Amino acid sequence: MSGWSLRYLFLAALLCLLNARSWADTGVNDVPINKAFVVKAAIVNGCILGSGAADVTSYGNISFGQVSLLPSNVDVTSSTGADSILLQCTPGTSLTIGLSAGLNATNISAGRFLIKGSETLRYQLYQDAGTTIWGNGSNGGTVKSLTFPAGTATVAYPVFARLFAVTPMPSAGIYNDTVTVTITY
């Protein structure tokens, strides 16, 4: 084969390749192709303790104030932002709110106890104005059962507290107890 024929053959092969590329996909789709994909979110039941973006570590303190004598009971009620139990939950969530017996009692049907050393003051926590003892269902009191309402961000559940009358008064000082709130949903 002569040099001219090789050149001619090479040029013919190159033209065939270029012509073949013109038949290949140009990168422009003349026919639209539609495909679907799913977008979804799964909402699950849940609660946050408190009114912020994360669970609170404490609801604060219920204080019966300063007393020098206790000839009659002292009743106090928590308020929103001041010791009420604040919850944010998924609407429709069924839940219970339980209160422990505190550090100084096991069965609370006769009362819980504030202590200072070996001295005590008897008190109780209620779900209402003094009739339903608020407990955890196994400590002498009942849990508060409810369904979280729709259309609300934060709901406050007040705690009704009673410091019982006592005679004679124990010595002066700070008497305290710690109660744990348990939310179950």
C-alpha positions in Angstrom: 0.0 0.0 0.0 1.2 3.4 -0.9 1.5 6.4 1.4 -1.4 8.0 -0.4 -3.7 5.0 0.2 -2.7 4.9 3.9 -3.5 8.6 4.2 -6.8 8.1 2.3 -7.7 5.1 4.5 -6.8 7.1 7.7 -8.8 10.1 6.5 -11.8 7.8 5.6 -11.7 6.2 9.1 -11.5 9.6 10.8 -14.5 10.8 8.8 -16.4 7.7 9.7 -15.7 8.3 13.4 -16.7 12.0 13.2 -19.9 11.0 11.3 -20.6 8.3 14.0 -20.3 11.0 16.8 -22.9 13.1 15.1 -25.4 10.2 15.5 -24.6 9.8 19.2 -26.5 11.6 22.0 -26.0 15.3 21.9 -26.8 15.8 25.6 -30.1 17.5 24.8 -33.2 15.4 25.5 -35.9 16.1 23.0 -38.4 13.9 24.8 -39.0 14.8 28.5 -38.6 12.0 31.0 -40.6 12.2 34.2 -39.8 10.3 37.3 -41.4 10.7 40.8 -39.7 10.7 44.2 -41.3 10.6 47.6 -40.9 13.4 50.2 -42.1 12.6 53.7 -41.8 13.4 57.3 -42.7 11.0 60.2 -44.2 12.7 63.2 -43.9 10.7 66.4 -45.3 11.2 69.9 -43.0 13.1 72.1 -42.7 15.7 74.8 -40.3 18.4 76.1 -40.3 19.3 79.7 -40.5 23.0 80.1 -41.2 25.8 77.6 -37.8 26.0 75.8 -36.2 24.0 73.1 -34.8 21.4 75.5 -35.9 19.6 78.6 -35.5 21.5 81.9 -33.6 19.9 84.7 -35.9 21.3 87.5 -39.3 23.0 87.6 -38.1 25.2 90.5 -39.4 25.4 94.1 -42.8 25.3 95.7 -42.5 27.5 98.8 -44.9 27.7 101.7 -43.2 31.0 102.7 -42.0 31.9 106.1 -44.1 30.9 109.1 -43.6 31.2 112.8 -46.6 29.1 113.8 -48.7 26.6 112.0 -52.1 26.6 113.7 -53.9 25.8 110.4 -53.0 24.4 107.0 -51.1 26.6 104.5 -52.2 26.0 100.9 -50.3 27.3 97.8 -50.7 26.7 94.1 -47.9 26.9 91.6 -48.3 29.2 88.6 -47.1 29.3 85.0 -43.4 30.1 85.1 -43.3 29.5 88.9 -43.2 25.8 89.6 -46.1 24.5 87.5 -45.3 21.5 85.3 -44.8 22.9 81.8 -45.0 20.5 78.8 -44.7 20.7 75.1 -46.0 17.6 73.4 -47.2 16.3 70.0 -50.9 17.1 69.8 -53.0 14.0 70.6 -50.3 12.3 72.7 -51.7 10.3 75.6 -49.6 10.7 78.6 -49.4 10.5 82.4 -47.7 12.8 84.8 -46.5 11.1 88.0 -44.9 12.6 91.1 -42.5 10.6 93.3 -43.0 10.3 97.1 -40.0 12.6 97.6 -36.8 11.7 99.5 -38.5 11.4 102.9 -41.5 9.0 102.3 -42.4 5.9 100.5 -46.2 5.8 100.8 -47.7 9.3 100.6 -51.3 8.5 101.5 -50.6 10.0 105.0 -48.4 12.8 103.6 -44.9 13.7 102.3 -42.3 15.2 104.6 -40.1 18.2 104.6 -37.1 17.6 106.8 -34.3 19.5 108.7 -32.1 17.0 110.4 -34.4 14.7 112.4 -37.3 17.2 112.5 -40.2 17.0 110.0 -43.1 19.0 108.6 -45.9 17.1 106.9 -47.1 18.3 103.5 -49.0 17.0 100.4 -49.2 17.6 96.7 -52.5 17.5 94.8 -53.8 17.5 91.2 -56.6 19.8 92.2 -57.6 22.0 95.2 -56.8 19.3 97.8 -58.7 16.1 97.0 -56.6 14.0 94.5 -53.2 13.2 95.9 -50.7 13.4 93.1 -48.4 10.4 93.0 -47.0 7.8 90.6 -49.7 5.2 90.9 -47.8 2.9 93.3 -46.9 5.3 96.2 -50.3 6.1 97.6 -51.2 8.7 95.0 -52.5 8.7 91.5 -51.0 9.8 88.2 -52.5 12.6 86.1 -53.7 11.0 82.8 -54.4 13.3 79.9 -54.3 13.7 76.1 -52.2 16.7 75.0 -54.5 19.3 73.3 -54.1 20.4 69.7 -53.3 24.0 68.9 -51.2 24.7 71.9 -47.5 25.0 72.2 -46.9 24.8 76.0 -49.4 23.8 78.6 -48.9 24.4 82.4 -50.2 21.9 84.9 -50.4 23.5 88.3 -49.4 21.7 91.5 -51.6 22.3 94.5 -49.6 22.0 97.8 -50.6 21.9 101.4 -48.4 22.3 104.5 -50.3 20.7 107.4 -50.9 22.4 110.7 -48.6 21.3 113.6 -48.3 21.9 117.3 -45.8 22.3 118.8 -43.7 23.9 116.1 -40.4 22.3 115.3 -37.2 24.4 115.5 -36.5 27.3 113.1 -34.6 26.5 109.9 -35.1 25.4 106.3 -37.1 22.2 105.8 -37.0 20.6 102.3 -37.8 17.7 100.1 -37.2 16.8 96.4 -39.9 15.3 94.3 -39.3 13.9 90.8 -41.7 14.5 88.0 -42.1 11.5 85.5 -43.8 11.9 82.1 -44.8 8.7 80.4 -46.2 8.6 76.9 
